[in-house]
Amino acid sequence: MENVEWKTIQEFYKEHFGTDMWLIEMLANRDILLLCASGASNASISNFLDIPVDEVELVIKETFEFPGWERDLPINLW
C-alpha cells in the first residue's frame, strides 16, 4: 500500500477513534503474525496472502524479532 495512503488511514483511526498507532499496525499485520505463529513459512505466508515475501519478513522481524520460518513447521504452534 502506498505510504501516503497508509498514513492517512492511521491518522483517521487515531483522530476518530483514539486508536494508538501500535494497535493499528498490529491489526493490519494480524494475518501475517497469526500464520507465522501457526508455523507457516515466510514463502507460504507470502503465497497465501499474495504479498511480497520481503514484506512478510519485515513484519515478522519487526514484531517477533526473528526472521520467520524457512519452511513450514510440521506442527501448528498456535
WOPE-V795667 format. One record per residue. N is the residue number from 0. RES is the residue in three letters. SS is DSSP state (a for helix, b for strand, c for the rest). PHI is phi in degrees with one decimal (* if undefined). NEAR is the number of other C-alpha atoms within 8 Angstrom. Layout:
n=N res=RES ss=SS phi=PHI near=NEAR
n=N res=RES ss=SS phi=PHI near=NEAR
This chain:
n=0 res=MET ss=c phi=* near=4
n=1 res=GLU ss=c phi=-58.5 near=5
n=2 res=ASN ss=a phi=-57.5 near=6
n=3 res=VAL ss=a phi=-64.3 near=6
n=4 res=GLU ss=a phi=-63.3 near=8
n=5 res=TRP ss=a phi=-65.0 near=9
n=6 res=LYS ss=a phi=-62.7 near=8
n=7 res=THR ss=a phi=-64.7 near=8
n=8 res=ILE ss=a phi=-63.7 near=8
n=9 res=GLN ss=a phi=-59.9 near=10
n=10 res=GLU ss=a phi=-63.0 near=8
n=11 res=PHE ss=a phi=-60.3 near=9
n=12 res=TYR ss=a phi=-65.8 near=11
n=13 res=LYS ss=a phi=-66.8 near=11
n=14 res=GLU ss=a phi=-69.3 near=8
n=15 res=HIS ss=a phi=-86.0 near=6
n=16 res=PHE ss=a phi=-121.8 near=7
n=17 res=GLY ss=c phi=68.1 near=7
n=18 res=THR ss=c phi=-77.6 near=9
n=19 res=ASP ss=c phi=-65.8 near=7
n=20 res=MET ss=a phi=-61.4 near=8
n=21 res=TRP ss=a phi=-63.7 near=6
n=22 res=LEU ss=a phi=-70.5 near=8
n=23 res=ILE ss=a phi=-60.7 near=11
n=24 res=GLU ss=a phi=-62.1 near=8
n=25 res=MET ss=a phi=-63.2 near=8
n=26 res=LEU ss=a phi=-66.0 near=7
n=27 res=ALA ss=a phi=-66.5 near=7
n=28 res=ASN ss=c phi=-101.7 near=9
n=29 res=ARG ss=a phi=-53.9 near=8
n=30 res=ASP ss=a phi=-63.1 near=7
n=31 res=ILE ss=a phi=-61.1 near=11
n=32 res=LEU ss=a phi=-67.0 near=10
n=33 res=LEU ss=a phi=-66.1 near=9
n=34 res=LEU ss=a phi=-65.0 near=10
n=35 res=CYS ss=a phi=-63.4 near=14
n=36 res=ALA ss=a phi=-63.3 near=10
n=37 res=SER ss=c phi=-85.2 near=10
n=38 res=GLY ss=c phi=98.7 near=14
n=39 res=ALA ss=c phi=-78.5 near=13
n=40 res=SER ss=c phi=-72.0 near=13
n=41 res=ASN ss=a phi=-57.9 near=14
n=42 res=ALA ss=a phi=-64.6 near=9
n=43 res=SER ss=a phi=-64.4 near=9
n=44 res=ILE ss=a phi=-62.2 near=14
n=45 res=SER ss=a phi=-58.0 near=12
n=46 res=ASN ss=a phi=-65.3 near=8
n=47 res=PHE ss=a phi=-64.1 near=6
n=48 res=LEU ss=a phi=-91.9 near=6
n=49 res=ASP ss=c phi=55.8 near=6
n=50 res=ILE ss=c phi=-131.6 near=8
n=51 res=PRO ss=c phi=-62.7 near=7
n=52 res=VAL ss=a phi=-62.8 near=10
n=53 res=ASP ss=a phi=-61.1 near=6
n=54 res=GLU ss=a phi=-67.3 near=8
n=55 res=VAL ss=a phi=-59.8 near=13
n=56 res=GLU ss=a phi=-61.1 near=11
n=57 res=LEU ss=a phi=-63.6 near=9
n=58 res=VAL ss=a phi=-61.7 near=11
n=59 res=ILE ss=a phi=-64.9 near=15
n=60 res=LYS ss=a phi=-64.6 near=11
n=61 res=GLU ss=a phi=-67.9 near=8
n=62 res=THR ss=a phi=-90.3 near=6
n=63 res=PHE ss=a phi=-98.0 near=6
n=64 res=GLU ss=c phi=59.1 near=7
n=65 res=PHE ss=c phi=-150.8 near=7
n=66 res=PRO ss=c phi=-75.4 near=8
n=67 res=GLY ss=c phi=96.6 near=10
n=68 res=TRP ss=c phi=-89.4 near=11
n=69 res=GLU ss=c phi=-75.7 near=7
n=70 res=ARG ss=c phi=-141.4 near=8
n=71 res=ASP ss=c phi=-61.6 near=9
n=72 res=LEU ss=c phi=-78.7 near=9
n=73 res=PRO ss=c phi=-75.1 near=5
n=74 res=ILE ss=c phi=-129.1 near=6
n=75 res=ASN ss=c phi=-96.6 near=8
n=76 res=LEU ss=c phi=-72.5 near=6
n=77 res=TRP ss=c phi=-76.4 near=6
